[in-house]
Structures are given as C-alpha cells and as structure tokens.
Amino acid sequence: MTAVAPLTESHGEALVRFFAELPEGDRTFIREDVTDPDVVRGWSAGAGVDRWVAVDDGGRVLGYVAVLRLPGWSDHVGEVRLVVAPAARGSGQGRALARHAVVAALEAGLSKLVVEVVADQTAALALFTGLGFTGEALLVDHIRDREGQLRDLMVLAHHVGETWAGMRAVGLTETLDDPT
Ligand SMILES: CC(C)(COP(=O)(O)OP(=O)(O)OC[C@H]1O[C@@H](n2cnc3c(N)ncnc32)[C@H](O)[C@@H]1OP(=O)(O)O)[C@@H](O)C(=O)NCCC(=O)NCCS
C-alpha cells in the first residue's frame, strides 16, 4: 500500500535517498539541487511551495510532487513538478500524486497550473492530458539532454477556475465541494 502525504521533516532521509537513487536525467525535472541533502531536508520548511510524497508501508518514498506558486504578477499560477521512482512507474503513483496536487492547488486558490514536459515523454503527456491539461506552448530546442542533444519542451496548462465541468469529467471533484 502507498499513501500520498504532505512532506514533513520525518520524510527527510527517505526523500534524500529517493532522489539519490533516481537516474540523473529524471532529477532535472525537479530543477532544485536534489543531490544536496541539506536542500532536500530544508524543503519541509519552505514557504509558497506545497510538496507531497508517495510513501510505502516501509516508509520508502516512491514519488514526489510539488506545486510552486509563481511570484509577482503570476502569483495565481502554480508550477507542477512530478517524479516517480522508475521501479514504481506504471502503477498509478504518478496519477495519484498529480491529482493530489491539482486538488490542493484549487483549494489554495490558484487559478492556473502549468507543467513543463519534455515533448517525447509520452507517459507524462498522457498523464497530464488525462487530468485536463492542454498544450499551451512548445519551446523548440529548449533543453539539452545528457548526451548534449537539443530537445523540445512543452508547457501544458490547466485553467482551473474555468474548468469545473472538465474536472468533474476526469473525477477530480470527488473529494471537493463543487462550488457550482
Ligand atoms: C511521468 C511519471 C511521473 C509517470 O508516473 P507513473 O507512476 O508511471 O504514472 P501512472 O502509473 O500514474 O500512469 C498515468 C498514465 O500515464 C500514462 N503512462 C504511464 N506509463 C506510460 C508509458 N510507459 N507509456 C505511455 N504512457 C504511459 C498512462 O496514460 C497512464 O494511465 P493509465 O494507467 O490509465 O494507462 C514518471 O514517468 C516520471 O517520473 N517521469 C520522469 C519525470 C517526468 O517526466 N515528470 C513530468 C514533468 S514534471
């Protein structure tokens, strides 16, 4: 059994291990320096950022999701960052974490969510599209992979406030009080 829980100090060591065991390419989705244990341990105290972990019965972290509120004139927008341990993929962890993040972002009053996905990451594209995200920008040759190859980055967006009907369609309102 796996549960999604808000990140607390008690997850610190397990989260450091989770990131240390991730393939290097997957760590880049998080952007922050997750190889530095002090950065990861400091997260549970962070402001303006909501983070959750998927934890198994043995206390191992299998997945991580964060919603970062953008600053200034975009402070109604949250950026989602999601990663699941390779061995735990394909069993619904990613979807459970992403759903959790979308619901929490709604509750926090954010009206738009964005996520950056490498254009050929079919799993990530399918996951977020299934939760009501749509393509909003394609940034050509925007990132370099480990081999130095240029790759396209897609920005997917979810306009939360306008899409209660769409959210109901994908089952996201089950745990919420629908305002309509
Ligand atoms: C994207 C990621 C989080 C998905 O995690 P996951 O736990 O495997 O996802 P789930 O098992 O919940 O799958 C959700 C959906 O994704 C799609 N999917 C999952 N694995 C897939 C694969 N190998 N190929 C194609 N689609 C796939 C399916 O549509 C699936 O829905 P289904 O189970 O109804 O078929 C994971 O692959 C990952 O960590 N990738 C690297 C980081 C990343 O790309 N993050 C996203 C940008 S921040």
The ligand as an SDF file (V2000), in Angstrom:
LIG
                    3D

 48 50  0  0  0  0  0  0  0  0999 V2000
    5.5860   10.9070  -15.7110 C   0  0  0  0  0  0  0  0  0  0  0  0
    5.6770    9.9940  -14.4990 C   0  0  0  0  0  0  0  0  0  0  0  0
    5.5620   10.8310  -13.2260 C   0  0  0  0  0  0  0  0  0  0  0  0
    4.5010    8.9810  -14.5510 C   0  0  0  0  0  0  0  0  0  0  0  0
    4.4970    8.2230  -13.3450 O   0  0  0  0  0  0  0  0  0  0  0  0
    3.7340    6.7920  -13.2460 P   0  0  0  0  0  0  0  0  0  0  0  0
    3.6210    6.4450  -11.8220 O   0  0  0  0  0  0  0  0  0  0  0  0
    4.3910    5.8100  -14.1440 O   0  0  0  0  0  0  0  0  0  0  0  0
    2.2940    7.1690  -13.8680 O   0  0  0  0  0  0  0  0  0  0  0  0
    0.9530    6.3410  -13.7240 P   0  0  0  0  0  0  0  0  0  0  0  0
    1.2740    4.8930  -13.4700 O   0  0  0  0  0  0  0  0  0  0  0  0
    0.0620    7.0360  -12.7540 O   0  0  0  0  0  0  0  0  0  0  0  0
    0.3670    6.4630  -15.1820 O   0  0  0  0  0  0  0  0  0  0  0  0
   -0.5100    7.5140  -15.5180 C   0  0  0  0  0  0  0  0  0  0  0  0
   -0.7890    7.4860  -17.0160 C   0  0  0  0  0  0  0  0  0  0  0  0
    0.4190    7.7970  -17.7130 O   0  0  0  0  0  0  0  0  0  0  0  0
    0.4360    7.0390  -18.9190 C   0  0  0  0  0  0  0  0  0  0  0  0
    1.6080    6.1870  -18.9070 N   0  0  0  0  0  0  0  0  0  0  0  0
    2.2540    5.6540  -17.8400 C   0  0  0  0  0  0  0  0  0  0  0  0
    3.3390    4.9690  -18.2330 N   0  0  0  0  0  0  0  0  0  0  0  0
    3.3590    5.0710  -19.5930 C   0  0  0  0  0  0  0  0  0  0  0  0
    4.2460    4.6110  -20.6030 C   0  0  0  0  0  0  0  0  0  0  0  0
    5.3430    3.9040  -20.2910 N   0  0  0  0  0  0  0  0  0  0  0  0
    3.9820    4.9240  -21.8910 N   0  0  0  0  0  0  0  0  0  0  0  0
    2.8840    5.6500  -22.2080 C   0  0  0  0  0  0  0  0  0  0  0  0
    2.0180    6.1350  -21.3090 N   0  0  0  0  0  0  0  0  0  0  0  0
    2.2530    5.8400  -20.0220 C   0  0  0  0  0  0  0  0  0  0  0  0
   -0.8340    6.2710  -18.9960 C   0  0  0  0  0  0  0  0  0  0  0  0
   -1.7830    7.0680  -19.6810 O   0  0  0  0  0  0  0  0  0  0  0  0
   -1.2250    6.1460  -17.5750 C   0  0  0  0  0  0  0  0  0  0  0  0
   -2.5930    5.9960  -17.4380 O   0  0  0  0  0  0  0  0  0  0  0  0
   -3.2470    4.5110  -17.4300 P   0  0  0  0  0  0  0  0  0  0  0  0
   -2.6540    3.8200  -16.2450 O   0  0  0  0  0  0  0  0  0  0  0  0
   -4.7040    4.8060  -17.2830 O   0  0  0  0  0  0  0  0  0  0  0  0
   -2.8790    3.8620  -18.7250 O   0  0  0  0  0  0  0  0  0  0  0  0
    7.0010    9.1610  -14.4940 C   0  0  0  0  0  0  0  0  0  0  0  0
    7.1300    8.5080  -15.7320 O   0  0  0  0  0  0  0  0  0  0  0  0
    8.2350   10.0270  -14.2450 C   0  0  0  0  0  0  0  0  0  0  0  0
    8.6150   10.2490  -13.0820 O   0  0  0  0  0  0  0  0  0  0  0  0
    8.8900   10.5230  -15.3400 N   0  0  0  0  0  0  0  0  0  0  0  0
   10.0670   11.3600  -15.2170 C   0  0  0  0  0  0  0  0  0  0  0  0
    9.7180   12.7400  -14.6950 C   0  0  0  0  0  0  0  0  0  0  0  0
    8.6910   13.4860  -15.5580 C   0  0  0  0  0  0  0  0  0  0  0  0
    8.5960   13.3240  -16.7740 O   0  0  0  0  0  0  0  0  0  0  0  0
    7.9020   14.3490  -14.8880 N   0  0  0  0  0  0  0  0  0  0  0  0
    6.8440   15.1230  -15.5370 C   0  0  0  0  0  0  0  0  0  0  0  0
    7.2250   16.5470  -15.7240 C   0  0  0  0  0  0  0  0  0  0  0  0
    7.4930   17.4110  -14.2080 S   0  0  0  0  0  0  0  0  0  0  0  0
  1  2  1  0
  2  3  1  0
  2  4  1  0
  2 36  1  0
  4  5  1  0
  5  6  1  0
  6  7  2  0
  6  8  1  0
  6  9  1  0
  9 10  1  0
 10 11  2  0
 10 12  1  0
 10 13  1  0
 13 14  1  0
 14 15  1  0
 15 16  1  0
 15 30  1  0
 16 17  1  0
 17 18  1  0
 17 28  1  0
 18 19  1  0
 18 27  1  0
 19 20  2  0
 20 21  1  0
 21 22  1  0
 21 27  2  0
 22 23  1  0
 22 24  2  0
 24 25  1  0
 25 26  2  0
 26 27  1  0
 28 29  1  0
 28 30  1  0
 30 31  1  0
 31 32  1  0
 32 33  2  0
 32 34  1  0
 32 35  1  0
 36 37  1  0
 36 38  1  0
 38 39  2  0
 38 40  1  0
 40 41  1  0
 41 42  1  0
 42 43  1  0
 43 44  2  0
 43 45  1  0
 45 46  1  0
 46 47  1  0
 47 48  1  0
M  END
$$$$
